[in-house]
Amino acid sequence: MANGEEKYSFWTKYKKFAGNEILLYVIMVMGIILGIIIFS
């Protein structure tokens, strides 16, 4: 039970940053794709 509670609290805190994380990943993926297109 302790581990489950820790995970729950972790995700509860993480949800606050989820939006920014998704934006960062999208920007990173777009940058990588653009780099592949440019260098190929």
C-alpha positions as CSV (number, residue, x, y, z in Angstrom):
1,M,0.0,0.0,0.0
2,A,2.8,2.4,0.8
3,N,4.3,2.1,-2.7
4,G,0.8,2.8,-4.2
5,E,0.4,5.9,-2.1
6,E,3.8,7.2,-3.0
7,K,3.1,6.7,-6.7
8,Y,-0.3,8.4,-6.3
9,S,1.3,11.5,-4.6
10,F,4.1,11.5,-7.2
11,W,1.5,11.6,-10.1
12,T,-0.5,14.2,-8.3
13,K,2.6,16.5,-8.1
14,Y,3.6,15.5,-11.7
15,K,0.2,16.5,-13.2
16,K,1.1,20.2,-12.3
17,F,4.1,19.9,-14.7
18,A,2.5,17.7,-17.3
19,G,1.5,20.5,-19.6
20,N,5.0,22.0,-19.7
21,E,6.5,18.6,-20.1
22,I,4.3,17.8,-23.1
23,L,5.1,21.1,-24.7
24,L,8.9,20.5,-24.2
25,Y,8.6,17.0,-25.8
26,V,6.6,18.3,-28.7
27,I,9.1,21.0,-29.4
28,M,12.0,18.5,-29.1
29,V,10.3,16.0,-31.5
30,M,9.5,18.8,-34.0
31,G,13.1,20.0,-33.8
32,I,14.4,16.5,-34.4
33,I,12.1,16.0,-37.4
34,L,13.1,19.4,-38.9
35,G,16.8,18.5,-38.4
36,I,16.3,15.1,-40.2
37,I,14.5,16.8,-43.1
38,I,17.1,19.6,-43.4
39,F,20.1,17.3,-43.2
40,S,18.6,14.7,-45.5
